[in-house]
Amino acid sequence: MSIFVAYGTTERHTKQIARSIEAMVEKAGHSCHLHDCADVHNAPDPGDFQAVIVAGSVHQRRHQEKVADFVKSHLRTLKALPGAFVSVSLSIIMDDGRDEAESYVTDFTAETGWYPQHVHMAAGAIRYLEYDFFKEFTLQHIVFKGKKALPPKEHGNPVLTDWDALAAFVDGFLEQAT
């Protein structure tokens, strides 16, 4: 089976997730093609594949515009294929963050009109070593304030993705898509 994986990334972590999905798909014996939704001129036709996985990260309470644009421009094809959506946000790791993370998916599906059969919410990464003062302050005092302790800055750029949960999701999707 051939799988198309389209992704959008702001801080490169969703690209790492997409590459991991690609490796999982290939390890399961399928072919996979990765596409960065920011590359609007070289997008292959998702209809040339047998299933699709779209991954996008959340920033400022929204998934990337390029991911939404990609989905809207290929909506009829995506509706006809087995499909999965991987939403990447830090909200999912917060004690009370599941509802918030789900609201991002609800907003995305309402905006695009695509209601994938499978949805996975994955935690992203914190890029301490790349943040300026304002971005780090926003993360500590607005995003995480009172919700969950942040991993210490001394740990560099902590990755919070549950790779085992992602692998189980991909395996389940592939099993149902075939």
Summary of the structure (lengths in Angstrom):
residues: 178
radius of gyration: 16.1
end to end distance: 7.3
largest distance: 47.7
contacts: 567
relative contact order: 0.18
helix: 47%
strand: 21%
